[in-house]
């Protein structure tokens, strides 16, 4: 993972200068050692947590009056719950190391001006009850906490996960090393989706150049000036997606027997190529090393001046491999009469849908999406708009 420190804004610096124990980690602002009463009227110390807003990778005020609290349920001096600010007491995770116990909600008429106004207001709502009996108790300890480095592969902060409160779920993908073999239509869309996840590294394998026809079946809109540069697919895609993800490694080559060793340290591999004999080599190599993978494919036939299309996704993990070899995948090369996909018709909507199915299945495997089906093969047919799941394991 790539690390960088987040520079605090002036209002957060003011909190620190006034003696509060301020910490910034996992896209959240934490203030430690806040005195409060529990139900037994004992003075405890808790932690206030707020989401942080970002614009152009700089901290700005977020329009969220809520905060979260780590600790027991806070009470007044008589041991009564502070229901005036407690919205709920549902424990939840906001990040890998941030587990909260309560959510507070108290919105002034004109809102909070900045993080200093917001956090000090909530601090006073808690400590005022303690200070009514113990006036020397304070959250201003003047203890300086070192900000935790933002361990992220992104070039800017993932506020999407923070805003949705799903960062802890998305972090399940952190530290993974992913391979994408084939950067044609489907492979490029897989990259588009994977680049927005917190995986540590994304290795791209393809020896082709990025040509004009590729621009019509890949994400985004490529300028003719870029096409005139005759870039390799992996170099073009790395240059594009390095704008958001720092861990992209390009390998401008075709995978073959002599370089299979490049795959040995990867955690998961997406395969979207049409060379059947190469697939066999790759499958055997990955199975021997117990590396999980997904193989993607599209079949399109021109029939009576309309297109019949199907999309397949086959998932292989250690212990569930046999279905891969049972007529789920064609091992014939493009152009072979036996190859269903020899027409090589590709359309961006089919490529992107194929990539979506593959990435969703990958995310199910790592627990990002719930999965009760355990299907290892799926086929989508556009004519009947139906997905068939096969090779279901209990």
N, C-alpha and C positions, 0 to 999 in steps of 0.2 A: 504494500500500500504506500501511497505517496502522502507525505505529511506537510502540513503548512499551518502556521498560526493565524488565527483570525484577529484582526485589529479591532479593538473595541471602539465604540463611538464615544463622543464627549460625555453624554449622559451616563454611560456605564462607567467611564473613568471617574466621574463625579461620585458615583456610588462607592467606588473603591477608595477615593480620596477622603471620603467622609467616614471611613472606618469599617465599612461592611466587607464581609468575606465573599468576594466576588469570584466566580469561576465561569468560564465559557467552555463548554464541551458539547460535542454531538449536536451542534446547531441550537443549543439552549443556553440560557442565562440562569445560573444557580447562585443563590445567596445562602450561605451556611450559618449555623449557630444562631438561630433566631429563637429567643426564649418564648415559651408558651406554657399554659397550664393544660395538663391532661385531665381525665375525668376524676382522678384521685386528688386533684388540686396540687399536684407535684410539678415543679418547674422542669420542663424538658427543653431540648434544643432540636429544632427542625430545620428543614431546607425548603426555601421557596424556589420554584422553577417556572420560567417563562419561555415560550417560544421566542425565537429571534427572527426578525424580518431582514431581508437582504435585497439590495438593488445594486446591480453592477458589482456584485461581490463585496459590497460595503454594508455594514449594519445600519439599518434604518428602523424607525418605529413601526411595529406591526399593529394593525388595527384589531387587536384582540385584548379585551379587558380581563380575560381569565388568567389565572395562574394555577400552578399545581403545587402540592405540598407533600413532602416526605416526612412522615412522623405519625404519632398517634392523633386521634381526633382532638383538635384544639377546643378548649373550653374557657369560660370566663372564671372569675375568682371564686364563684360559687360551685364550680364543677358542671355547669350547664353547657351543652354543646353550642358552638358559635354558628347557629343555623342562619344567622344573617348573612354570612359569607360562604358557608359550605354548600356547594351545589350538589355534590355527590361524594361518596367515599368508596368509589370503585377503584381497586388497585389495577394498575396498568403499566405497561412499559412504553417509554418514549424513545428509548435508545438502548444500545447494548448494555450500558451501565447506569441508566436512569430508570428506576422503578418508583413510580409515585403511588401515594395512598389516597389522596383526596384532590378534588378540584374545587377552587374557590371562584366565586363570581360576584364582583361588586363594581358596578359601573357608575362613575360620577356623571352628572348631567352633560358635561361637555367632553367626556372621555378623559383619557390620560394624555398629558402633553408629550411625555417621553418615558423611557425606561426608569429614569430616576424617580419621576413622579409616581409611576405605577408601582414600582417595587417598594418604595418607602411607604406608600399608602398602605399596602398590605402588611408590611412589617409593623406599622403602628397599630393596625387592627388586631394583631396578635400580642404584641409586647405591652400595649397599654394596660391590659388586664393584669399582667405580671407586675408591672411597675407601680400599680396602685397599692401593692402590698410590699413589693421588693423594689424600691426605686433605683437601686444600683444595677439591676439586671438590664443588660443592653445587648443589642445585636452588633454594636459597633466595637468589634474586638481589635480592629486595626491589624489583623493578621492577613498577610498577603499570600494568596494562593496563586500558584503558577497555572496559567491557562493550559489546558490539555491541547496538544496538537490535534488538528483536525485530520485524522487518518482517512484520507479520501483519495480515490483515483481521479476525482473530477477537477477540472480547472476552475470551477466556481461551485458555490455551495448548492447542494440539492435541497432547495426550499420546498420542492414539490412533496417530498416524503415528510418533511417537518410539518408543513401546513395540513397534511392529511393524517398526521399522527401515526404513520406506518413505517417510520424509519427503522424501528426495531425489527420489523418483519423483513424489510428489504435488506437489512444488514446480514441476513442469513446467507446472502450470496457473496459477502465480503471474503477476500483472500483467495477466491477461486481463480484458477488459470484456465481460460477457455480457448479452444481452437475452433476456427471456422475454415473448413476445407472447401474451396470453391467460392469465388466472389462474383458470381454471375447474378442473375435476378434474385433468386431466393437467398443466397448467401449474403448479398448486400443488405437485404432487409433484415436478416438475422443480426448483422452487425449494427444496424440502426437501432434495434431494440436492446441488444446487449450493451451497447455503449452508454445507455441510460441507466445501467445497473452498477452496483458497487463492486463488481468483480475486480480483482487486482490486475490481471493481464488478459488481453485479447490478442491471440496470435492468428494472423491472416496468412492463408496459403493459397496462392494462385500464380501461375506463370504467364497469364494472358495480359494483353494490353486492354486499356479501357477505351473501347471503340464507340462509334456513334450509336450503334444499335443498343449498346449497354445503357446509354442515357435514357432510353425509353422504357427500360424495365428495372430501373434502380431508383432508390429514394432521392428526392430533391430534384433540382433543375440544373443540369450542367451547362455551363456556357460553352460556346463554340471555341472560344480562346483556349479553354482547358482541353477540349478535345484535340485541338491542333498540336498539343504538346506530346501526344502519343505516350502518355503515362502508363505505367503498369497498373493493373487494377488495384493491387494491394497498396501501392504508393498513393494513388489517387484517394482511395478510401481512408487510408491512414491520415493523409493531410486534411481531409474533411472532418473526420470524427475525432481527431486530436484536439479539435476546438472545444470538446466537452470532456473527453476521457484521455488521461495522460498515459495509460498503460497499454497502448496499442503497439504491437510489434509486427512488422510486415516481413513476409518471407516470399520473395518474388521467384517462386519455383512451383513446379508440379510435384505433388507427393508421389513417389515411386519407391521401389524396394530399397534403393540405395540411401534414401533419406528418411525412412520411417522413424529413425531414432529421434527426429525432431519432435515427435509426439509423446515421448516417454514420460515427461514430467507434467503433462497437462492433466487437469482434473475432469474435464468434460469436453467433448468434441461434437460439433455440428458438421455433417457431411452433406454437401449439395453439389455433387458432380455427376456426370453421365457416363463416366468410364467404368464399365462393369468389372473388368478384370482388376482395375486399381482398387475398386471398392473391396473386392475379396481380400487383397493384400492388407488394406487398412483394417478391415473387420478382424481378420485373424490376428494382426499385431495388437490391436486394442484389447481383444478378448484375452490374449496371453498375459497382458499386463493389467487386467481387471479394470480397464478404463471405460467408463460409461460413455455412450454416444447416442446421437439421434441422426438417422438418415432421412433425408427429405426427397420428394420427387413430385413431378407434375406430368400428367398425361393429357394431351390435347389433340383432338382429331377433328378435321374439317369434314363434316358430313352434311350433305344437302345444303351447303352454303350457310351453315351455322356450326358453332363449335361445341363439341362434347368434351367436357373437361373433368378431370379427377385430380385430387391432391392427396398425397399419402405422407404419413409420418410414422416411422418405426423407431421404437425406443429400445435400447439394449443396455442392461446393467449386469453386473456379475451375478450369476445364478439364474438369470432369465435371458438366455441367448438363443435358444433353439428356433424360435419363431422367425428370426432373421433369415434363416436358411430354408424356410418352408414356403417357398413361392411368394413371399411377401415383397421381394425386391427382385428386379431384373438385373442379372449380372452380364447382360449383353451390352456391348459398346454401342454408342450412337451410330446409326447408319446400318447396323445389323438388321436383317429382315425379321429376326425374332424379337427385336427390341420394341416394345409398345411405345416408347418415347422417341422413336427415331425421327419424327417430324420436327422435334425441337421447337415447337411453337411455345413461346413464352409471353405472358401478359402480366403487367405490373400488379393487377389486382389479384391474380393467382399466386404470383411470387410472394406478395406481401402476406396473403392469407396463409400460404404454406409456412412462411416464417413465423407468423403469429401462433399457429398451431404448435409448431416446434418449440418456441420459447415458452409458451404457456405450459406445455408438458414438462419442460426442463424446470420451470419454477415450481410446478407441483412436486417434482422429485425432491427439491430442496425445502419444501414446506412453506413457500410463499403463498401458493394457492392451495386450498383444500382439495383433496382428491379421494373420492370414495369408489371410483371406478377401477383403478389399477389396470387400465387397458394399456397394452404395449404397442398396439398397432391401430391406426385409424385411417379411414379413407373418406374424403368428402367428394360427393358427386354433384356437380352444378345443375345437372338436368333435373334432379329430384330435390335439390337443396337439402341433402341429408348427410349426416356424419355417421359412419358405421365404426364402432369400436370393437376390435377383436383382440384375441390373446389376453383375455382378462385373467389375472391371477389373484387368488384370495389373499 
